[in-house]
Amino acid sequence: MSHSTRLVSRHGLWSRPAHITTRAIMCQSRSNGTYQPPTPPPTKDNPHRNFWRSFGRPIAKVFLGAMVTYQLVYFTWLKLEAVEEKFDKDAEVKRLEAQLHGLTKDKDEPKNEKK
């Protein structure tokens, strides 16, 4: 082993020629810059995955749009119902005030006649 040295790395034993230094390897890898990772083995097409890859985003958009529309209609309905209840209660209060005014007017008339 005159031309190579044995080095121990954290991953195990490996060897390299003595005339190539770590710095030379680092400079070479930096200048190369076109590292291509190994290509993964081809996988089978999964119909379930393909469906969600194609239609997942549009389905989510439609679902969220429907939820927003539902919430807007729901809160509008609640507001209109609250306005209607207030209108009904105001009408009932006016009716009861008129009835009370009529009853108190009837009681005041006999007292005025006795005097």
SETORZA-267909 format. One record per residue: x, y, z of N, C-alpha, C in turn. Coordinates in Angstrom, 2 decimals, decimal comma, always signed. Layout:
BEGIN
<r n_xx="X" n_yy="Y" n_zz="Z" ca_xx="X" ca_yy="Y" ca_zz="Z" c_xx="X" c_yy="Y" c_zz="Z"/>
...
//
This chain:
BEGIN
<r n_xx="+0,82" n_yy="-1,19" n_zz="+0,00" ca_xx="+0,00" ca_yy="+0,00" ca_zz="+0,00" c_xx="+0,86" c_yy="+1,25" c_zz="+0,00"/>
<r n_xx="+1,68" n_yy="+1,34" n_zz="-0,91" ca_xx="+2,56" ca_yy="+2,49" ca_zz="-0,97" c_xx="+1,88" c_yy="+3,70" c_zz="-1,58"/>
<r n_xx="+0,92" n_yy="+3,49" n_zz="-2,46" ca_xx="+0,27" ca_yy="+4,62" ca_zz="-3,13" c_xx="-1,05" c_yy="+5,01" c_zz="-2,49"/>
<r n_xx="-1,52" n_yy="+4,30" n_zz="-1,52" ca_xx="-2,79" ca_yy="+4,66" ca_zz="-0,89" c_xx="-2,65" c_yy="+4,55" c_zz="+0,61"/>
<r n_xx="-3,47" n_yy="+5,26" n_zz="+1,30" ca_xx="-3,48" ca_yy="+5,22" ca_zz="+2,76" c_xx="-4,84" c_yy="+4,76" c_zz="+3,20"/>
<r n_xx="-4,90" n_yy="+4,12" n_zz="+4,33" ca_xx="-6,17" ca_yy="+3,67" ca_zz="+4,89" c_xx="-6,61" c_yy="+4,71" c_zz="+5,91"/>
<r n_xx="-7,82" n_yy="+5,21" n_zz="+5,76" ca_xx="-8,37" ca_yy="+6,18" ca_zz="+6,70" c_xx="-9,63" c_yy="+5,61" c_zz="+7,33"/>
<r n_xx="-9,91" n_yy="+6,04" n_zz="+8,53" ca_xx="-11,12" ca_yy="+5,60" ca_zz="+9,22" c_xx="-12,07" c_yy="+6,78" c_zz="+9,26"/>
<r n_xx="-13,23" n_yy="+6,59" n_zz="+8,74" ca_xx="-14,26" ca_yy="+7,62" ca_zz="+8,84" c_xx="-15,34" c_yy="+7,12" c_zz="+9,78"/>
<r n_xx="-16,31" n_yy="+7,94" n_zz="+10,03" ca_xx="-17,37" ca_yy="+7,51" ca_zz="+10,94" c_xx="-18,26" c_yy="+6,46" c_zz="+10,30"/>
<r n_xx="-18,15" n_yy="+6,28" n_zz="+8,98" ca_xx="-18,96" ca_yy="+5,29" ca_zz="+8,29" c_xx="-18,20" c_yy="+3,99" c_zz="+8,05"/>
<r n_xx="-16,96" n_yy="+3,93" n_zz="+8,40" ca_xx="-16,20" ca_yy="+2,70" ca_zz="+8,20" c_xx="-14,85" c_yy="+2,98" c_zz="+7,57"/>
<r n_xx="-14,21" n_yy="+1,96" n_zz="+7,07" ca_xx="-12,89" ca_yy="+2,08" ca_zz="+6,45" c_xx="-13,04" c_yy="+2,42" c_zz="+4,98"/>
<r n_xx="-12,15" n_yy="+3,28" n_zz="+4,49" ca_xx="-12,09" ca_yy="+3,56" ca_zz="+3,08" c_xx="-10,68" c_yy="+3,97" c_zz="+2,73"/>
<r n_xx="-10,34" n_yy="+3,89" n_zz="+1,51" ca_xx="-8,97" ca_yy="+4,21" ca_zz="+1,11" c_xx="-9,01" c_yy="+5,17" c_zz="-0,06"/>
<r n_xx="-7,90" n_yy="+5,91" n_zz="-0,21" ca_xx="-7,74" ca_yy="+6,81" ca_zz="-1,34" c_xx="-6,25" c_yy="+6,93" c_zz="-1,65"/>
<r n_xx="-5,94" n_yy="+7,33" n_zz="-2,83" ca_xx="-4,51" ca_yy="+7,49" ca_zz="-3,16" c_xx="-3,89" c_yy="+8,58" c_zz="-2,29"/>
<r n_xx="-2,62" n_yy="+8,43" n_zz="-1,97" ca_xx="-1,93" ca_yy="+9,34" ca_zz="-1,06" c_xx="-1,78" c_yy="+10,73" c_zz="-1,66"/>
<r n_xx="-1,67" n_yy="+10,85" n_zz="-2,95" ca_xx="-1,43" ca_yy="+12,16" ca_zz="-3,56" c_xx="-2,70" c_yy="+13,01" c_zz="-3,65"/>
<r n_xx="-3,89" n_yy="+12,47" n_zz="-3,41" ca_xx="-5,13" ca_yy="+13,25" ca_zz="-3,42" c_xx="-5,46" c_yy="+13,60" c_zz="-1,97"/>
<r n_xx="-5,54" n_yy="+14,87" n_zz="-1,70" ca_xx="-5,84" ca_yy="+15,31" ca_zz="-0,34" c_xx="-7,32" c_yy="+15,61" c_zz="-0,21"/>
<r n_xx="-7,74" n_yy="+15,77" n_zz="+1,02" ca_xx="-9,14" ca_yy="+16,11" ca_zz="+1,28" c_xx="-9,49" c_yy="+17,45" c_zz="+0,67"/>
<r n_xx="-8,55" n_yy="+18,37" n_zz="+0,74" ca_xx="-8,80" ca_yy="+19,70" ca_zz="+0,18" c_xx="-9,01" c_yy="+19,62" c_zz="-1,33"/>
<r n_xx="-8,24" n_yy="+18,80" n_zz="-1,99" ca_xx="-8,39" ca_yy="+18,64" ca_zz="-3,44" c_xx="-9,75" c_yy="+18,04" c_zz="-3,77"/>
<r n_xx="-10,20" n_yy="+17,11" n_zz="-2,95" ca_xx="-11,52" ca_yy="+16,50" ca_zz="-3,17" c_xx="-12,62" c_yy="+17,54" c_zz="-2,97"/>
<r n_xx="-12,48" n_yy="+18,36" n_zz="-1,93" ca_xx="-13,48" ca_yy="+19,39" ca_zz="-1,66" c_xx="-13,54" c_yy="+20,42" c_zz="-2,79"/>
<r n_xx="-12,37" n_yy="+20,84" n_zz="-3,27" ca_xx="-12,34" ca_yy="+21,81" ca_zz="-4,37" c_xx="-12,95" c_yy="+21,21" c_zz="-5,63"/>
<r n_xx="-12,65" n_yy="+19,95" n_zz="-5,87" ca_xx="-13,19" ca_yy="+19,29" ca_zz="-7,06" c_xx="-14,71" c_yy="+19,18" c_zz="-6,97"/>
<r n_xx="-15,24" n_yy="+18,83" n_zz="-5,80" ca_xx="-16,69" ca_yy="+18,68" ca_zz="-5,68" c_xx="-17,39" c_yy="+20,03" c_zz="-5,74"/>
<r n_xx="-16,73" n_yy="+21,09" n_zz="-5,24" ca_xx="-17,34" ca_yy="+22,42" ca_zz="-5,31" c_xx="-17,36" c_yy="+22,92" c_zz="-6,75"/>
<r n_xx="-16,28" n_yy="+22,70" n_zz="-7,47" ca_xx="-16,22" ca_yy="+23,23" ca_zz="-8,83" c_xx="-17,12" c_yy="+22,44" c_zz="-9,78"/>
<r n_xx="-17,31" n_yy="+21,18" n_zz="-9,50" ca_xx="-18,14" ca_yy="+20,35" ca_zz="-10,37" c_xx="-19,58" c_yy="+20,85" c_zz="-10,31"/>
<r n_xx="-20,18" n_yy="+20,93" n_zz="-9,14" ca_xx="-21,48" ca_yy="+21,54" ca_zz="-8,91" c_xx="-22,66" c_yy="+20,91" c_zz="-9,61"/>
<r n_xx="-22,47" n_yy="+19,92" n_zz="-10,41" ca_xx="-23,59" ca_yy="+19,32" ca_zz="-11,12" c_xx="-23,84" c_yy="+17,92" c_zz="-10,59"/>
<r n_xx="-23,97" n_yy="+17,82" n_zz="-9,32" ca_xx="-24,22" ca_yy="+16,53" ca_zz="-8,70" c_xx="-25,60" c_yy="+16,05" c_zz="-9,09"/>
<r n_xx="-25,67" n_yy="+14,86" n_zz="-9,58" ca_xx="-26,93" ca_yy="+14,25" ca_zz="-9,95" c_xx="-27,20" c_yy="+13,11" c_zz="-8,97"/>
<r n_xx="-28,26" n_yy="+13,21" n_zz="-8,18" ca_xx="-28,56" ca_yy="+12,10" ca_zz="-7,29" c_xx="-28,95" c_yy="+10,88" c_zz="-8,10"/>
<r n_xx="-28,74" n_yy="+9,71" n_zz="-7,52" ca_xx="-29,11" ca_yy="+8,51" ca_zz="-8,27" c_xx="-30,60" c_yy="+8,48" c_zz="-8,55"/>
<r n_xx="-30,95" n_yy="+8,01" n_zz="-9,71" ca_xx="-32,37" ca_yy="+7,97" ca_zz="-10,07" c_xx="-33,05" c_yy="+6,85" c_zz="-9,29"/>
<r n_xx="-34,22" n_yy="+7,13" n_zz="-8,72" ca_xx="-34,92" ca_yy="+6,08" ca_zz="-7,99" c_xx="-35,47" c_yy="+5,05" c_zz="-8,95"/>
<r n_xx="-35,66" n_yy="+3,85" n_zz="-8,46" ca_xx="-36,22" ca_yy="+2,83" ca_zz="-9,35" c_xx="-37,65" c_yy="+3,20" c_zz="-9,75"/>
<r n_xx="-38,05" n_yy="+2,86" n_zz="-10,96" ca_xx="-39,41" ca_yy="+3,22" ca_zz="-11,39" c_xx="-40,45" c_yy="+2,50" c_zz="-10,52"/>
<r n_xx="-41,50" n_yy="+3,23" n_zz="-10,18" ca_xx="-42,56" ca_yy="+2,66" ca_zz="-9,35" c_xx="-43,81" c_yy="+2,48" c_zz="-10,20"/>
<r n_xx="-44,67" n_yy="+1,60" n_zz="-9,74" ca_xx="-45,94" ca_yy="+1,38" ca_zz="-10,43" c_xx="-46,84" c_yy="+2,60" c_zz="-10,23"/>
<r n_xx="-47,68" n_yy="+2,86" n_zz="-11,22" ca_xx="-48,65" ca_yy="+3,94" ca_zz="-11,08" c_xx="-49,74" c_yy="+3,49" c_zz="-10,12"/>
<r n_xx="-49,97" n_yy="+4,30" n_zz="-9,11" ca_xx="-51,03" ca_yy="+4,02" ca_zz="-8,15" c_xx="-52,24" c_yy="+4,86" c_zz="-8,56"/>
<r n_xx="-53,36" n_yy="+4,24" n_zz="-8,94" ca_xx="-54,52" ca_yy="+5,02" ca_zz="-9,40" c_xx="-55,06" c_yy="+5,95" c_zz="-8,33"/>
<r n_xx="-55,02" n_yy="+5,51" n_zz="-7,08" ca_xx="-55,52" ca_yy="+6,35" ca_zz="-5,99" c_xx="-54,66" c_yy="+7,60" c_zz="-5,86"/>
<r n_xx="-53,34" n_yy="+7,43" n_zz="-5,88" ca_xx="-52,42" ca_yy="+8,56" ca_zz="-5,78" c_xx="-52,56" c_yy="+9,47" c_zz="-7,00"/>
<r n_xx="-52,70" n_yy="+8,89" n_zz="-8,17" ca_xx="-52,85" ca_yy="+9,70" ca_zz="-9,39" c_xx="-54,13" c_yy="+10,53" c_zz="-9,35"/>
<r n_xx="-55,21" n_yy="+9,95" n_zz="-8,84" ca_xx="-56,47" ca_yy="+10,69" ca_zz="-8,75" c_xx="-56,30" c_yy="+11,91" c_zz="-7,85"/>
<r n_xx="-55,74" n_yy="+11,69" n_zz="-6,65" ca_xx="-55,61" ca_yy="+12,80" ca_zz="-5,71" c_xx="-54,56" c_yy="+13,81" c_zz="-6,17"/>
<r n_xx="-53,55" n_yy="+13,36" n_zz="-6,88" ca_xx="-52,55" ca_yy="+14,28" ca_zz="-7,41" c_xx="-53,20" c_yy="+15,18" c_zz="-8,46"/>
<r n_xx="-54,11" n_yy="+14,62" n_zz="-9,26" ca_xx="-54,76" ca_yy="+15,40" ca_zz="-10,31" c_xx="-55,91" c_yy="+16,26" c_zz="-9,79"/>
<r n_xx="-56,73" n_yy="+15,69" n_zz="-8,91" ca_xx="-57,97" ca_yy="+16,37" ca_zz="-8,53" c_xx="-58,00" c_yy="+16,83" c_zz="-7,07"/>
<r n_xx="-56,97" n_yy="+16,62" n_zz="-6,31" ca_xx="-56,98" ca_yy="+16,99" ca_zz="-4,89" c_xx="-57,13" c_yy="+18,48" c_zz="-4,68"/>
<r n_xx="-56,35" n_yy="+19,26" n_zz="-5,38" ca_xx="-56,40" ca_yy="+20,72" ca_zz="-5,21" c_xx="-57,75" c_yy="+21,30" c_zz="-5,66"/>
<r n_xx="-58,29" n_yy="+20,92" n_zz="-6,83" ca_xx="-59,61" ca_yy="+21,44" ca_zz="-7,21" c_xx="-60,72" c_yy="+21,03" c_zz="-6,25"/>
<r n_xx="-60,66" n_yy="+19,79" n_zz="-5,76" ca_xx="-61,68" ca_yy="+19,36" ca_zz="-4,80" c_xx="-61,57" c_yy="+20,18" c_zz="-3,52"/>
<r n_xx="-60,36" n_yy="+20,44" n_zz="-3,06" ca_xx="-60,17" ca_yy="+21,24" ca_zz="-1,85" c_xx="-60,69" c_yy="+22,67" c_zz="-2,07"/>
<r n_xx="-60,43" n_yy="+23,24" n_zz="-3,24" ca_xx="-60,91" ca_yy="+24,60" ca_zz="-3,52" c_xx="-62,43" c_yy="+24,66" c_zz="-3,53"/>
<r n_xx="-63,06" n_yy="+23,68" n_zz="-4,15" ca_xx="-64,53" ca_yy="+23,65" ca_zz="-4,19" c_xx="-65,08" c_yy="+23,46" c_zz="-2,79"/>
<r n_xx="-64,47" n_yy="+22,58" n_zz="-2,01" ca_xx="-64,94" ca_yy="+22,34" ca_zz="-0,64" c_xx="-64,81" c_yy="+23,60" c_zz="+0,20"/>
<r n_xx="-63,67" n_yy="+24,28" n_zz="+0,13" ca_xx="-63,49" ca_yy="+25,50" ca_zz="+0,91" c_xx="-64,43" c_yy="+26,61" c_zz="+0,43"/>
<r n_xx="-64,64" n_yy="+26,70" n_zz="-0,88" ca_xx="-65,60" ca_yy="+27,68" ca_zz="-1,40" c_xx="-67,00" c_yy="+27,41" c_zz="-0,90"/>
<r n_xx="-67,38" n_yy="+26,14" n_zz="-0,85" ca_xx="-68,71" ca_yy="+25,77" ca_zz="-0,35" c_xx="-68,82" c_yy="+26,11" c_zz="+1,13"/>
<r n_xx="-67,77" n_yy="+25,87" n_zz="+1,90" ca_xx="-67,81" ca_yy="+26,18" ca_zz="+3,33" c_xx="-67,95" c_yy="+27,69" c_zz="+3,56"/>
<r n_xx="-67,21" n_yy="+28,49" n_zz="+2,80" ca_xx="-67,30" ca_yy="+29,95" ca_zz="+2,94" c_xx="-68,70" c_yy="+30,42" c_zz="+2,55"/>
<r n_xx="-69,24" n_yy="+29,90" n_zz="+1,46" ca_xx="-70,59" ca_yy="+30,27" ca_zz="+1,03" c_xx="-71,61" c_yy="+29,89" c_zz="+2,09"/>
<r n_xx="-71,49" n_yy="+28,69" n_zz="+2,64" ca_xx="-72,42" ca_yy="+28,24" ca_zz="+3,67" c_xx="-72,35" c_yy="+29,17" c_zz="+4,89"/>
<r n_xx="-71,15" n_yy="+29,52" n_zz="+5,32" ca_xx="-71,01" ca_yy="+30,39" ca_zz="+6,49" c_xx="-71,60" c_yy="+31,77" c_zz="+6,22"/>
<r n_xx="-71,38" n_yy="+32,32" n_zz="+5,03" ca_xx="-71,96" ca_yy="+33,63" ca_zz="+4,70" c_xx="-73,48" c_yy="+33,58" c_zz="+4,71"/>
<r n_xx="-74,06" n_yy="+32,55" n_zz="+4,10" ca_xx="-75,52" ca_yy="+32,41" ca_zz="+4,08" c_xx="-76,04" c_yy="+32,20" c_zz="+5,50"/>
<r n_xx="-75,34" n_yy="+31,40" n_zz="+6,30" ca_xx="-75,78" ca_yy="+31,11" ca_zz="+7,67" c_xx="-75,79" c_yy="+32,38" c_zz="+8,51"/>
<r n_xx="-74,71" n_yy="+33,17" n_zz="+8,47" ca_xx="-74,67" ca_yy="+34,39" ca_zz="+9,28" c_xx="-75,65" c_yy="+35,44" c_zz="+8,76"/>
<r n_xx="-75,86" n_yy="+35,49" n_zz="+7,45" ca_xx="-76,88" ca_yy="+36,40" ca_zz="+6,91" c_xx="-78,26" c_yy="+35,99" c_zz="+7,40"/>
<r n_xx="-78,54" n_yy="+34,70" n_zz="+7,39" ca_xx="-79,82" ca_yy="+34,19" ca_zz="+7,89" c_xx="-80,00" c_yy="+34,55" c_zz="+9,37"/>
<r n_xx="-78,95" n_yy="+34,36" n_zz="+10,17" ca_xx="-79,03" ca_yy="+34,70" ca_zz="+11,59" c_xx="-79,32" c_yy="+36,18" c_zz="+11,79"/>
<r n_xx="-78,66" n_yy="+37,02" n_zz="+11,03" ca_xx="-78,87" ca_yy="+38,47" ca_zz="+11,15" c_xx="-80,31" c_yy="+38,83" c_zz="+10,77"/>
<r n_xx="-80,80" n_yy="+38,28" n_zz="+9,67" ca_xx="-82,18" ca_yy="+38,57" ca_zz="+9,26" c_xx="-83,18" c_yy="+38,06" c_zz="+10,29"/>
<r n_xx="-82,91" n_yy="+36,89" n_zz="+10,86" ca_xx="-83,81" ca_yy="+36,34" ca_zz="+11,88" c_xx="-83,81" c_yy="+37,21" c_zz="+13,13"/>
<r n_xx="-82,63" n_yy="+37,74" n_zz="+13,51" ca_xx="-82,55" ca_yy="+38,62" ca_zz="+14,67" c_xx="-83,31" c_yy="+39,92" c_zz="+14,41"/>
<r n_xx="-83,20" n_yy="+40,45" n_zz="+13,20" ca_xx="-83,93" ca_yy="+41,68" ca_zz="+12,85" c_xx="-85,43" c_yy="+41,41" c_zz="+12,89"/>
<r n_xx="-85,87" n_yy="+40,27" n_zz="+12,37" ca_xx="-87,29" ca_yy="+39,92" ca_zz="+12,38" c_xx="-87,81" c_yy="+39,76" c_zz="+13,81"/>
<r n_xx="-87,04" n_yy="+39,09" n_zz="+14,66" ca_xx="-87,47" ca_yy="+38,92" ca_zz="+16,06" c_xx="-87,57" c_yy="+40,27" c_zz="+16,76"/>
<r n_xx="-86,61" n_yy="+41,16" n_zz="+16,49" ca_xx="-86,67" ca_yy="+42,49" ca_zz="+17,10" c_xx="-87,91" c_yy="+43,24" c_zz="+16,62"/>
<r n_xx="-88,20" n_yy="+43,15" n_zz="+15,33" ca_xx="-89,38" ca_yy="+43,81" ca_zz="+14,78" c_xx="-90,65" c_yy="+43,25" c_zz="+15,43"/>
<r n_xx="-90,74" n_yy="+41,92" n_zz="+15,58" ca_xx="-91,91" ca_yy="+41,29" ca_zz="+16,22" c_xx="-92,04" c_yy="+41,71" c_zz="+17,67"/>
<r n_xx="-90,92" n_yy="+41,76" n_zz="+18,40" ca_xx="-90,97" ca_yy="+42,15" ca_zz="+19,81" c_xx="-91,37" c_yy="+43,62" c_zz="+19,96"/>
<r n_xx="-90,84" n_yy="+44,49" n_zz="+19,08" ca_xx="-91,23" ca_yy="+45,90" ca_zz="+19,14" c_xx="-92,72" c_yy="+46,06" c_zz="+18,86"/>
<r n_xx="-93,23" n_yy="+45,30" n_zz="+17,90" ca_xx="-94,67" ca_yy="+45,36" ca_zz="+17,59" c_xx="-95,48" c_yy="+44,86" c_zz="+18,78"/>
<r n_xx="-95,03" n_yy="+43,80" n_zz="+19,44" ca_xx="-95,76" ca_yy="+43,27" ca_zz="+20,61" c_xx="-95,72" c_yy="+44,26" c_zz="+21,76"/>
<r n_xx="-94,57" n_yy="+44,92" n_zz="+21,96" ca_xx="-94,48" ca_yy="+45,92" ca_zz="+23,03" c_xx="-95,42" c_yy="+47,08" c_zz="+22,74"/>
<r n_xx="-95,49" n_yy="+47,55" n_zz="+21,50" ca_xx="-96,41" ca_yy="+48,64" ca_zz="+21,16" c_xx="-97,86" c_yy="+48,22" c_zz="+21,38"/>
<r n_xx="-98,19" n_yy="+46,97" n_zz="+20,99" ca_xx="-99,55" ca_yy="+46,47" ca_zz="+21,19" c_xx="-99,88" c_yy="+46,41" c_zz="+22,68"/>
<r n_xx="-98,95" n_yy="+45,90" n_zz="+23,49" ca_xx="-99,20" ca_yy="+45,80" ca_zz="+24,93" c_xx="-99,28" c_yy="+47,18" c_zz="+25,58"/>
<r n_xx="-98,45" n_yy="+48,12" n_zz="+25,12" ca_xx="-98,53" ca_yy="+49,49" ca_zz="+25,65" c_xx="-99,87" c_yy="+50,12" c_zz="+25,32"/>
<r n_xx="-100,35" n_yy="+49,88" n_zz="+24,10" ca_xx="-101,66" ca_yy="+50,43" ca_zz="+23,72" c_xx="-102,76" c_yy="+49,79" c_zz="+24,56"/>
<r n_xx="-102,65" n_yy="+48,48" n_zz="+24,79" ca_xx="-103,65" ca_yy="+47,79" ca_zz="+25,62" c_xx="-103,59" c_yy="+48,32" c_zz="+27,05"/>
<r n_xx="-102,39" n_yy="+48,52" n_zz="+27,58" ca_xx="-102,25" ca_yy="+49,05" ca_zz="+28,94" c_xx="-102,79" c_yy="+50,47" c_zz="+29,01"/>
<r n_xx="-102,50" n_yy="+51,26" n_zz="+28,02" ca_xx="-103,00" ca_yy="+52,63" ca_zz="+27,99" c_xx="-104,53" c_yy="+52,63" c_zz="+27,95"/>
<r n_xx="-105,11" n_yy="+51,70" n_zz="+27,17" ca_xx="-106,57" ca_yy="+51,60" ca_zz="+27,11" c_xx="-107,16" c_yy="+51,17" c_zz="+28,45"/>
<r n_xx="-106,53" n_yy="+50,25" n_zz="+29,14" ca_xx="-107,03" ca_yy="+49,79" ca_zz="+30,44" c_xx="-106,91" c_yy="+50,89" c_zz="+31,50"/>
<r n_xx="-105,80" n_yy="+51,60" n_zz="+31,49" ca_xx="-105,64" ca_yy="+52,66" ca_zz="+32,49" c_xx="-106,57" c_yy="+53,83" c_zz="+32,18"/>
<r n_xx="-106,88" n_yy="+54,06" n_zz="+30,94" ca_xx="-107,80" ca_yy="+55,13" ca_zz="+30,55" c_xx="-109,20" c_yy="+54,79" c_zz="+31,03"/>
<r n_xx="-109,60" n_yy="+53,49" n_zz="+30,91" ca_xx="-110,92" ca_yy="+53,07" ca_zz="+31,37" c_xx="-111,04" c_yy="+53,21" c_zz="+32,89"/>
<r n_xx="-109,99" n_yy="+52,94" n_zz="+33,62" ca_xx="-110,04" ca_yy="+53,05" ca_zz="+35,09" c_xx="-110,07" c_yy="+54,51" c_zz="+35,52"/>
<r n_xx="-109,40" n_yy="+55,37" n_zz="+34,78" ca_xx="-109,37" ca_yy="+56,79" ca_zz="+35,15" c_xx="-110,72" c_yy="+57,46" c_zz="+34,90"/>
<r n_xx="-111,49" n_yy="+57,04" n_zz="+33,92" ca_xx="-112,77" ca_yy="+57,66" ca_zz="+33,61" c_xx="-113,79" c_yy="+57,50" c_zz="+34,74"/>
<r n_xx="-113,96" n_yy="+56,31" n_zz="+35,34" ca_xx="-114,93" ca_yy="+56,23" ca_zz="+36,44" c_xx="-114,52" c_yy="+57,09" c_zz="+37,63"/>
<r n_xx="-113,26" n_yy="+57,24" n_zz="+37,91" ca_xx="-112,82" ca_yy="+58,07" ca_zz="+39,03" c_xx="-113,13" c_yy="+59,52" c_zz="+38,74"/>
<r n_xx="-112,96" n_yy="+59,93" n_zz="+37,50" ca_xx="-113,25" ca_yy="+61,31" ca_zz="+37,14" c_xx="-114,75" c_yy="+61,58" c_zz="+37,22"/>
<r n_xx="-115,58" n_yy="+60,59" n_zz="+36,92" ca_xx="-117,03" ca_yy="+60,78" ca_zz="+36,98" c_xx="-117,51" c_yy="+60,88" c_zz="+38,42"/>
<r n_xx="-116,89" n_yy="+60,19" n_zz="+39,37" ca_xx="-117,31" ca_yy="+60,21" ca_zz="+40,77" c_xx="-117,01" c_yy="+61,56" c_zz="+41,40"/>
<r n_xx="-116,06" n_yy="+62,22" n_zz="+40,97" ca_xx="-115,69" ca_yy="+63,47" ca_zz="+41,60" c_xx="-116,63" c_yy="+64,53" c_zz="+41,30"/>
//
